[in-house]
Amino acid sequence: MTHSPYRVATRLSGFEIVRPAYETSQAGSLEWLSRLHAASARAASTDPASFDGRAYAAQVSKLLARVGCSPEKIAARGYEVADISHTRWEDMLVYDVVRRPDGAPAGTRTEVFMRAAERAFERLYATVWTPPSDLIHVTCTGYASPSAAQRLVTRRGWGETTRVTHAYHMGCYAALPAIRMAAGFLASASNASSRADIVHTEICSLHLHPAEHAPEQLVVQSLFADGHVRYSVVRGGESDGKSLTLLSAREVLVPDSSGAMSWIVSDTGMAMTLARDVPMRIARGVREFVASLYAEGKLDMRRDLERTVFAVHPGGPRIIEGIQQALELTDAQTAASREVLFRFGNMSSSTLPHVWTALMNDAGVTTGTPIVSLAFGPGLTMCGALMIKE
């Protein structure tokens, strides 16, 4: 069994991914965004009859090509919102910009989230009938009580067995605090075989802002996608051949960075802001941060860095590039993060578990390989963990 400074080893296993209902190529998604913004601008115009929608869409398309995430970086993105599959605005539930240039109000978007999250839970537990001792629901893209997690527990008759905890609104780094919660719950459990499940339901496609045409908003709208994943946390026991053992975990707030990233509830959903210098701010402090993960995990950064693979939350291509340069990593050490970004886009908190899944299924990442996980979010929060592949 791999040495861990934790009194009893904390393991992650049982990863299960379900894809959203719809998927669009990045090229098609960017074209749709251009037409969405043009339709919204036309509806908001004082003279819609003379508004040149094609010219406006071409202008947005040119701006997206300059500031957005290109098809060379993201191949496709998944969505739960059917609106994104067509441009019949009058038939849309969320993005009928002809009647509402801003899109549907927050209440409508919340209803869509509730239904989509419940579907995701049903699919994630389609073959799981043994109740966990704890179920942690992670999201930052929609909230309702009772939650989709609570509704699943009720439907399954697990109410006397499973405690539900909501880990909401932390953003892209939330998987790592959720693991700490799960480890804490299990440490206090009387049954050594207890299991804590973590489920992410991120539906970022609900929170596009069609009437916000600034470059910063186009960056966000070209990057985020939907994603769902479930995995389990257990304490002790022998490895089953496909698990990650947690050696250390750490979280800090980057000084003087509270305005660099935000995610707030607005009248038309949730609005995100992202400063251009976020990758630079992260890169400045990441080496010292990673060194502390090695030290707390009883590994030597100078000796073990070269054999480590990095599960970096792909907040965007520049995030991965900045960390790679700051730590002097090879392309192979960050390949899984790039691959997940390319295949799925940024799925907020569910992205990092997708990267873990890729590493667990990669035969080239051998047993005993250290994995450093890094993720970032509002605050500006830097979160990380050191794990070993078992």
N, C-alpha and C positions, 0 to 999 in steps of 0.2 A: 504494500500500500504506500502511496506517495506521502512523504512527510508533509504535514501541514501545521503551522503554528497555532491553528484553532484546536481547542481541546478535543473536539471530535470533528472529523473531516466533513465538510459541506460539499455535496455533489449536485451538479446539474445534469439532468438526463431527460429522456422521453420527449424530445422536441418534435412538435407537430405544427406544420404550416398549412393554412388554407388560404387560397387566393381569392381576391375580390371577384364580384360577379362579372365585371367588365374589364377589358384591357385594351389599351390604345397605344399604338406606336408613338414614340416621342415626336416624330415629325407630324403625325396626325394631331397629337395633343397641342402642339404649338400653333398649328393652323386653326384649330378650334378656338384656342384662346384669343387669337387675333380677331376672329369673327365675333366672338363673345364681346370683346371690348368695343368693337365697332358698333355692334347692335346696341350696347348700353349707352355709348356716347351719342348715337343717333336719337335714342329715346329721350335722353336728357337735354338734347339740343333745343334751342328756342325756335329753330326753323328746320324741323325734321325733313320736310319735303325737299329741301335743297341740300341736305347733308349727303356728302359723298362717302358712302359706307365702304366701298371698295378701296378708295384712296386711304381712308383711315385704317382699315385692316392691313393694308400694305405697310403703312407707317409703323403699326404695332409689330408686325411681323419682322420688319427690319430692326426694330429695337430689341425684340426677343432674340434675334440672331446675334446681336452684339452683347447683351447682358445675361441672357437666359442660359439654361443648361442645354447644350446641343445634343442632337441624336448620336454624336460620337461619344458622349459621356453617359447618356441614358438611352437605352434602346426602346423601352416601353414602360408604361406605368399602369397599375391596376386601380380601378375605381368601384365604389359601391353606388355612386350616384348615376342613375341611368341617363340623366340629362347630357352627360359628356359624350354619349355615343351618337348624338345627332345635333342638328341645328334648327330644329322646329321649335323656336322659342316659346310659342303659344302652348305647346304640349308639355312644357317642362314644369317640374314641381319646385325646384330650387332656383334655377337660372332663367326664369321667364323675364328677361330684361326688357322686353317690350312694355310690359306693365309695371315692372319695378326695376329701374336701372341698377339698383344696388343688389338685386337678387332677393330671395325670400328672407323674411325676418328670422330671428334666432329661434323662435318657437317652432317654426316649420322645420328648420334644420335639425333641431333636437329630436323631433318625431322621426325623421329619417334615420338619425343616428341610433335611436332606440331599436328600431326594427332591424337595422343592419347588424348591430352588435348582438342582438338575440340570435339572428341567423348564424353569425360567426361562432357563438358559443355552442349552438346545437351541432354544427359541423365539427368543431374541435373536440367535442365529447361524444361523437357518434359511436365510437367503439370503446369508450371508457365508462365502466359501470361501478368501479370501486371508488367510493368517495374519498377525497383528500381531507386531511384534518383542517387544512386552511386553504382558502382560495383567494388569491390576491388579484384584483382586476386593475389593470394599468391602462390609462388612456389620458389624453389631453385634448381630445377632439369632440367630446360630448358627455353630458352628465344627466342622469335621470334616476330618481328613486321611486320604487325599488329598481336596482340596476339589473343589467343583463345577467350578471353573476348571481345575484340573489334570486332572480326568476329561474335560472337553471337549477339552483339548489332546491328551490321549492318544487319544481316539476319532478325532480328526481327523488324527492322524499329524503333529502340529505340534511334537513334542517336541524336535526338533533346531533349531527356528526360533524358538519363542516362550518367553520367560521369564515365569514366573508369580510375582507378588508379592501378598501378602495384607495389606490395609490394614484391620485389624479393630479393633472396639471403641472407635472414636473418637466414635461417636454422630452427631448430626445434622449436624455440620460437616464430615464426613469427605470430601466431594467435593473440597473445596479443597486439603487436604493431598495427596489422590490426584493432583490436577493438577500440584502441585509435583513429586511423585515422577516422574510421566510426563515432565515437562519435563526433569528431571535425567537420566532414562534416555536420552532422545532427544539431549540435548546431548553425550552420550558415545558415541553410535552412529556407526559408520563409514559407514553408508549414509544419505545425506541424505533418502531417501524412506521411512525407517522410520516406523512408526505404533505408538502405544501406545493400547490400548483400556482403558477403565475400565468395569467392570460392577458395578452395585449390586443386591444381592438382600436386601431387608429384609422380614422376616416377623414383624412385631411381634405379630400375633395369636396367636403361640405363647406369649406371656409374660403373659397375664392371670393374676391371682391371685384366684380366686373367694372365698377365705376371708379376704381383706383388704378390709374394708368401710369403711375410713377415707376421708374426703372426698378426701384427696390422691391415693389410689389410684383413686378414681372419676374424677377429672380425667384421669389418665393413660389409663385404660381407655376413656374417651369420645373420646379425641383421636387415638390412634395407629392406623395402618392398614398394609397391606402394599403394596409397590411394587417394580418392577424396571425398570432402564434401562441402556442401553449407549450409549457415545459414544467418539469417538476424539480423540486429541491428536496433532498433527503440528507439525513445525517448518519455517518458511519457506514458500516457494511463494506463489502468488497465491490470493486468496479465490475460492471457488467460488460466492459469492453467499449462502451460508447457513452462516456460521461466526462465532465470537466470538474476537477477538484479545485475549490477556492482556496488560495493561499493567503491573499491579502486584499483589502478593499480600502479605498480612500476617496474623500470628497472635499473640495475646497472651493471657495468663492474667489475668483480672480479680482485683485484690487482695482478699484476705480473703473469697473466695467458694468455697473448696474444698468446703464442705458444702451449697452451694445446689442441686446437681444430682448424682445418682449413678446408676450402672447397673452392678449387680454380679451375678455368677452365684450363684444360690441352689439349694437342693435341688430346687425345682420350676420351674426355668427362670431367667430373669433378672428381677431386681427393680429398679424405677426409683423414685427419690424426686425430687421437684421442689418446691423452696421457692416459696412464694407471691410472694416479692419478686424472683424472677428477672427479670421484665420491667423492674422499676425499676432493678436493678443494671446491666442491659444499657444501658438508656436513659441512665444517668448518664455512661457513658464512650464512647458511640457517636459523638458528634460529633468528638471529637479523633481517634478511630480512623479515621473516614472521611476526615478532612482529610489524614491521613498517606497514605492510599491515593491520593488525588488528587496529592499532592506527589511520591510515588514514581513515579506514572504520568505525570508531566510535564503534568498538567492543573491548572487553577486552580479550586478548589472554589467560590470566590465567583462566577466567571464561568460555570462549567459545571454547577452544581448543578441549576438549573432545567430544563435539557434532559436531565438524567440520569434513567433509570428504575432502579428498585431491585428486585433479585431478593433479597428477604428470606426466609430460611428461615422458613416459617410455623409456628413452634413452638406457636403458638396465637394467637387473635385479639389478645390483649393484647400479645404481642411486636411484631406489626406496628404496632399503635396507638402503642405507646411509642416505637418508632423514628421513626414518622411525625411525632409531636409533637416529639421531640428535634431532628429535622433540618428541621422546618417544611416537610414534603413535602405535595403534593396527593394526593388519593385516586387520581388517574390514575397517579402515579409508583409506587404500590405495588399497583396493580390486579392484576397477574399473580400476585403472591403470594397475595392474597385468593382469586383464582379457583381456584388449585391447591388451596388448603386447602378451599375449598367443594366442589370436585368430588371430591377424593380423601382428605382428611384429612392428618394428619402421617405421612409415610412414612419417617421418620428420614432417613438420609443420601441416600436416593434422591429426596427432595422437591425440593431445590435444582435438580438436573438437569431435573426436570419443569418448574420455573419457567423455566429457560433455554430449554427446548423451546418453551414457550408464547411467549416473547419472540421467538425465531427465526421462529416461524410467524405472528407478528402483523405485518401489513402497516403498521399504524400506528406501529410502532417502526422508524424508517427507518435506512438505512445510515449509519454514522457516529455513531449514538447511543451515549453512554457508558452502561454498565450497572455499577452497584455491587452486588456480591453479598455478603450477610452471612449468617452462620450461627453457631450457638452449641451448646455441649455441655458435658459434665462437665469440671470443672477450676476454676472456670467459664471455659471457653475461648471467646474471641471471634475469629472467623476471617472474613477478607474478601478480596475481589479486585475490581479495577477492570478492566473489559473494554470493548471497542468492538465493536458489531455490524457485520459486514462484508456 
